[in-house]
C-alpha cells in the first residue's frame, strides 16, 4: 500500500492507559462524550480491529485508529 497513513507516536509516560482517556490525551477527541460516542458507534479500532470498550487497557505498541489517523502507544 503506497497511501498508508503515517502513525503518530503518543508518549503516555507509563506502561498502560485505557482507550477512552488515550483518545483525549492524544488530542484525537476533546470531550468524554465524544470519546464514548465514537467508541460505542464502532469508529475506533485497536490494532486493526474495532473495539467498543472505553475501558480497554492499551499496552505499549498498540495502534489506535480513528477517522483515517493512527496513533501508537509509547512509554
Secondary structure, DSSP 8 states (H G I E B T S, - for coil): --S---EEEEE-SSSEEEHHHHHHHTTS-SSHHHHHHHHHTT-EEETTEE---TT-EEETT-EEEETTEEEEEE-
